[in-house]
Amino acid sequence: MESFFNMIRNTGFRRGPDRLVAGIAGSVARSLSANVWLVRLLFLLSFLLPVVGLGLYLLVWVLTPWQDGSIPLERMLENQRRSQH
């Protein structure tokens, strides 16, 4: 599992420091060289699609590293593993 999270870190995709909510739209906008507000609008419109919009956003949210390289899903799994021991 560690190699999976390292692969995600190696993409260079990070949550933006100038985030409005979770930093996903800002990161996507930066990587595509697009206007951040346009990307935010597209994300909001995607929420009109019941499972696809919100489900995909949540998936990206748990897998996108913070600026320090930590990944929310990885941290959740580590905390769960620690609490079991």
C-alpha positions as CSV (number, residue, x, y, z in Angstrom):
1,M,0.0,0.0,0.0
2,E,2.9,2.3,0.7
3,S,4.0,2.1,-2.9
4,F,0.6,3.2,-4.0
5,F,0.7,6.3,-1.9
6,N,4.3,7.0,-3.0
7,M,3.1,6.8,-6.6
8,I,0.5,9.4,-5.9
9,R,3.1,11.7,-4.2
10,N,5.4,11.4,-7.2
11,T,2.8,12.8,-9.6
12,G,3.6,16.3,-8.1
13,F,-0.2,17.0,-7.7
14,R,-0.7,18.8,-4.4
15,R,-3.5,20.7,-2.8
16,G,-3.0,24.4,-3.4
17,P,-2.1,26.7,-0.5
18,D,-4.6,29.2,-1.8
19,R,-7.5,26.8,-1.3
20,L,-11.1,27.9,-0.9
21,V,-12.4,24.6,0.6
22,A,-10.2,21.6,0.1
23,G,-7.8,22.8,-2.5
24,I,-8.7,20.3,-5.2
25,A,-10.0,22.8,-7.8
26,G,-7.0,25.0,-7.2
27,S,-4.7,22.1,-7.8
28,V,-6.5,21.0,-10.9
29,A,-6.5,24.5,-12.2
30,R,-2.8,24.9,-11.6
31,S,-2.0,21.6,-13.3
32,L,-4.1,22.4,-16.4
33,S,-3.1,26.1,-16.4
34,A,-6.8,27.0,-16.2
35,N,-8.7,29.7,-14.4
36,V,-9.3,28.5,-10.9
37,W,-12.8,30.0,-10.7
38,L,-13.8,28.2,-13.9
39,V,-12.6,24.9,-12.5
40,R,-14.4,25.6,-9.2
41,L,-17.6,26.3,-11.2
42,L,-17.2,23.0,-13.2
43,F,-16.7,21.1,-9.9
44,L,-19.9,22.7,-8.5
45,L,-21.8,21.8,-11.7
46,S,-20.5,18.2,-11.4
47,F,-22.3,17.9,-8.1
48,L,-25.5,18.0,-10.0
49,L,-24.6,14.5,-11.1
50,P,-25.7,12.5,-8.1
51,V,-22.9,9.9,-7.5
52,V,-20.3,11.0,-10.1
53,G,-19.8,14.6,-8.9
54,L,-19.7,14.2,-5.2
55,G,-18.3,10.7,-5.2
56,L,-15.4,11.6,-7.5
57,Y,-14.7,14.7,-5.5
58,L,-14.5,12.8,-2.3
59,L,-12.2,10.2,-3.9
60,V,-9.9,12.8,-5.2
61,W,-10.0,14.5,-1.8
62,V,-8.9,11.5,0.2
63,L,-6.1,10.8,-2.3
64,T,-4.7,14.2,-3.0
65,P,-1.6,15.0,-0.9
66,W,-1.3,18.2,1.2
67,Q,1.7,20.5,0.6
68,D,3.7,18.5,3.1
69,G,3.1,15.3,1.1
70,S,0.7,13.7,3.6
71,I,-2.3,11.9,2.1
72,P,-5.6,11.9,4.1
73,L,-6.5,8.3,3.3
74,E,-3.0,7.1,4.3
75,R,-3.2,9.0,7.6
76,M,-6.7,7.6,8.3
77,L,-5.4,4.0,7.6
78,E,-2.4,4.6,9.9
79,N,-4.6,5.9,12.7
80,Q,-6.9,3.0,12.3
81,R,-4.0,0.5,12.4
82,R,-2.5,2.2,15.5
83,S,-5.9,2.1,17.3
84,Q,-6.1,-1.7,16.7
85,H,-2.7,-2.4,18.4
